[in-house]
Amino acid sequence: MVIARTIEALREARASLGGSVGFVPTMGALHEGHLSLIRRAREENVCLIVSVFVNPTQFLEGEDLDAYPRRDEADIKICELSKVDILFMPTIDQMYEQDELCIGAPAVRGYVLEGAKRPGHFDGMLQVVMKLLNLTQADRAYFGKKDAQQLALIMQMVRNYFMGVEIIPCEIVRDSKGLALSSRNIYLTAEEKKRALSLSQSLKKATEMVMAGEKSTQAITKAMETMLESADRVEYVAIVNRAFEPLQEVEIGNTIILVAAWVGKPRLIDNVWI
């Protein structure tokens, strides 16, 4: 495995690869959710590139950029065991200069839900993802469905800018009790982990209601909010279509039910695709 810490090293290593290339971008502190992406990319491509980069432009003032979990040595070992061909671990100075061109999230889809709660977050996310996709020149890039709005905007960016990469959505990975895996879960105490299960349990309740024939998004949202009372603060419960437009009734095959809430220190998100 080549560990590339500069743009030049990445380009040199990338030029040596032959066959299809899969790419998994991460912010490190790798867990089983990341590994599910890495395994799928490994299975579906001849070569595999993984990046570890905590991107400063997608953190807002007061968020946990400095405290974000970093486990470089463990991440390197995990990537070696996963038969990654190139691990890209750049510094901020490698990725950004002082006066940069900027990419803006779309005016509507980029400023609802996550975009409304974290204005500017998606601008920074799209900026770094475009850089990474351009640098790796991957045939396929793998993203988890847990960040559903992020995934939708990345797919739109690839479509709008005619980029020659296929974006592969991958299922959410959960622990044995149903909590969606996240690097920020390390902030949770044992008691908070129990309360955090209310997110996945509310989504399970929503799914059961749909399966029983309930289509009213208002009724489903109300039932979910009742189950989320153990969270410290609920930011939103939303039911939207794949274009992130609000729905009055669930559309089977075109619906995402999402929740964001604070439990203890971390802000948690989860969703289910119907």
Helices and strands as residue ranges (DSSP letters): E 2-4, H 7-15, E 21-26, H 32-44, E 47-52, G 56-58, H 72-81, E 86-88, H 92-95, G 109-111, H 114-117, H 121-136, E 140-144, H 148-160, E 166-170, G 183-187, H 190-211, H 217-227, E 233-241, E 255-262, E 267-273
